[in-house]
Amino acid sequence: MSSSDSSILVTGGAGFIGSNLVLTLQERMPEAQLTVIDDFRSGDFKNLAGYRGDFVAQNLATLDWRQQFGDEKFDAIFHLASITDTTLHDQFAQVHDNVESFRRLLNFAKPNRTRVVYASSAATYGAASTASVETNGAAPANVYAFSKAIMDNLANRAAREFQDWIIVGLRYFNVYGPREAHKGVPASMVYHLSRQMKSGQRPRIFKHGEQQRDFVYVQDIVEGSIRARAAKESGIYNLGSGHARSFNELIDVLNHSLGTDFKPEYIENPHAHYQNYTQADLTQVRNNLGYEPRYPLETGVADYMKWLYPADGK
Ligand SMILES: NC(=O)c1ccc[n+]([C@@H]2O[C@H](COP(=O)([O-])OP(=O)(O)OC[C@H]3O[C@@H](n4cnc5c(N)ncnc54)[C@H](O)[C@@H]3O)[C@@H](O)[C@H]2O)c1
């Protein structure tokens, strides 16, 4: 990142990934003008401790961008705002708020061809048993994933129509790391299992812990998102660790980091549509964005546990 006077807008900046992105941008580009838009439906101002930029508290699904910003130009927009509770089955709310927010943002960005980097999701792939490749068709199993698949369709359509406008979609996999506690139930399993173990309970996972996830540390997601800003052309990419690890393995890794020795407690899985396997194929994102994840599960969890439980002094 070079230009010192860049003007960058981040939607969803009070949320988990958004706040990590904003604070990293601020650190790397101290002269940049940063603006966050968030309506706090799941975010929390506490995630932005130390933030020195502007904050617009607005709902993007109804925001009139021209009225809010006039002719103000941004060099790039990172769009992370979204309903992120995948178990919210209100089909109208999920699709309306997620898709209309994106449509309004694209309409604002179009005249100046403002670069847009937006968060899609691995959920768009639905059930998988091998690494997902970007060219796999969308097979959303819930309405959250459906809303993300529609966003991908809108982005593809706009990129086809306007070849001089760069729009990059990122299908984040299973992200964990600092500043996610505000999410409550939708926070990562790394967070929830560690809380159970820290309070002396056996970690509870669905029978028999063999389901696998591409757990990716938030700092890798931030790096990949920042790289996407420099993309030479539009595209939609996976962003993950590239590895599928089981919940049983995750508990081993947590035991190691926390200095505990808990055995998992297996419980029935109540979900009819459950992703038993997620893994990002990183070929495209490596080749086109130069993305390389730096945190294997062991390293990411160790780093996160130090942040989450500083009193341990580990
Ligand atoms: N965390 C993950 O594992 C993961 C995986 C795949 C995709 N994603 C995507 O990454 C993005 C960030 O997710 P997160 O984990 O940080 O979740 P989060 O819930 O912490 O962040 C979302 C933020 O968007 C805000 N927001 C939601 N709807 C809004 C609206 N209409 N107007 C204004 N603000 C609004 C919320 O208040 C919140 O601060 C989302 O788009 C999510 O779908 C996350």
The ligand as an SDF file (V2000), in Angstrom:
LIG
                    3D

 44 48  0  0  0  0  0  0  0  0999 V2000
  -16.5250  -14.8690   10.1770 N   0  0  0  0  0  0  0  0  0  0  0  0
  -16.5360  -15.7810    9.2190 C   0  0  0  0  0  0  0  0  0  0  0  0
  -16.1320  -16.9330    9.4360 O   0  0  0  0  0  0  0  0  0  0  0  0
  -17.0370  -15.4330    7.8360 C   0  0  0  0  0  0  0  0  0  0  0  0
  -17.0550  -16.4430    6.8620 C   0  0  0  0  0  0  0  0  0  0  0  0
  -17.5160  -16.1390    5.6030 C   0  0  0  0  0  0  0  0  0  0  0  0
  -17.9210  -14.8580    5.2830 C   0  0  0  0  0  0  0  0  0  0  0  0
  -17.9050  -13.8930    6.2490 N   0  0  0  0  0  0  0  0  0  0  0  0
  -18.3590  -12.5550    5.8640 C   0  0  0  0  0  0  0  0  0  0  0  0
  -17.4190  -11.6060    6.3340 O   0  0  0  0  0  0  0  0  0  0  0  0
  -18.0820  -10.3870    6.6630 C   0  0  0  0  0  0  0  0  0  0  0  0
  -17.7380   -9.9680    8.0810 C   0  0  0  0  0  0  0  0  0  0  0  0
  -18.2240  -10.9670    8.9740 O   0  0  0  0  0  0  0  0  0  0  0  0
  -17.8660  -10.9740   10.5200 P   0  0  0  0  0  0  0  0  0  0  0  0
  -17.5460  -12.3700   10.8840 O   0  0  0  0  0  0  0  0  0  0  0  0
  -16.8990   -9.9020   10.7920 O   0  0  0  0  0  0  0  0  0  0  0  0
  -19.2800  -10.6560   11.1710 O   0  0  0  0  0  0  0  0  0  0  0  0
  -19.7990   -9.4670   12.1270 P   0  0  0  0  0  0  0  0  0  0  0  0
  -21.2240   -9.7900   12.4040 O   0  0  0  0  0  0  0  0  0  0  0  0
  -18.8850   -9.3090   13.2770 O   0  0  0  0  0  0  0  0  0  0  0  0
  -19.6720   -8.1840   11.1920 O   0  0  0  0  0  0  0  0  0  0  0  0
  -20.6940   -7.7130   10.3560 C   0  0  0  0  0  0  0  0  0  0  0  0
  -20.8430   -6.2240   10.6070 C   0  0  0  0  0  0  0  0  0  0  0  0
  -21.7680   -5.6820    9.6650 O   0  0  0  0  0  0  0  0  0  0  0  0
  -22.6680   -4.8150   10.3330 C   0  0  0  0  0  0  0  0  0  0  0  0
  -23.8920   -4.7830    9.5230 N   0  0  0  0  0  0  0  0  0  0  0  0
  -24.6620   -5.8440    9.1800 C   0  0  0  0  0  0  0  0  0  0  0  0
  -25.6520   -5.4520    8.3710 N   0  0  0  0  0  0  0  0  0  0  0  0
  -25.5180   -4.1000    8.2120 C   0  0  0  0  0  0  0  0  0  0  0  0
  -26.2530   -3.1220    7.4690 C   0  0  0  0  0  0  0  0  0  0  0  0
  -27.3190   -3.4400    6.7290 N   0  0  0  0  0  0  0  0  0  0  0  0
  -25.8320   -1.8400    7.5220 N   0  0  0  0  0  0  0  0  0  0  0  0
  -24.7410   -1.4870    8.2460 C   0  0  0  0  0  0  0  0  0  0  0  0
  -24.0040   -2.3760    8.9540 N   0  0  0  0  0  0  0  0  0  0  0  0
  -24.4000   -3.6750    8.9310 C   0  0  0  0  0  0  0  0  0  0  0  0
  -22.8300   -5.4240   11.7110 C   0  0  0  0  0  0  0  0  0  0  0  0
  -23.2690   -4.5250   12.6850 O   0  0  0  0  0  0  0  0  0  0  0  0
  -21.4100   -5.9250   11.9920 C   0  0  0  0  0  0  0  0  0  0  0  0
  -20.6250   -4.9330   12.6200 O   0  0  0  0  0  0  0  0  0  0  0  0
  -19.5640  -10.6360    6.4350 C   0  0  0  0  0  0  0  0  0  0  0  0
  -19.9210  -10.1720    5.1490 O   0  0  0  0  0  0  0  0  0  0  0  0
  -19.6600  -12.1490    6.5070 C   0  0  0  0  0  0  0  0  0  0  0  0
  -20.7850  -12.6250    5.7830 O   0  0  0  0  0  0  0  0  0  0  0  0
  -17.4780  -14.1550    7.5170 C   0  0  0  0  0  0  0  0  0  0  0  0
  1  2  1  0
  2  3  2  0
  2  4  1  0
  4  5  1  0
  4 44  2  0
  5  6  2  0
  6  7  1  0
  7  8  2  0
  8  9  1  0
  8 44  1  0
  9 10  1  0
  9 42  1  0
 10 11  1  0
 11 12  1  0
 11 40  1  0
 12 13  1  0
 13 14  1  0
 14 15  2  0
 14 16  1  0
 14 17  1  0
 17 18  1  0
 18 19  2  0
 18 20  1  0
 18 21  1  0
 21 22  1  0
 22 23  1  0
 23 24  1  0
 23 38  1  0
 24 25  1  0
 25 26  1  0
 25 36  1  0
 26 27  1  0
 26 35  1  0
 27 28  2  0
 28 29  1  0
 29 30  1  0
 29 35  2  0
 30 31  1  0
 30 32  2  0
 32 33  1  0
 33 34  2  0
 34 35  1  0
 36 37  1  0
 36 38  1  0
 38 39  1  0
 40 41  1  0
 40 42  1  0
 42 43  1  0
M  CHG  2   8   1  16  -1
M  END
$$$$
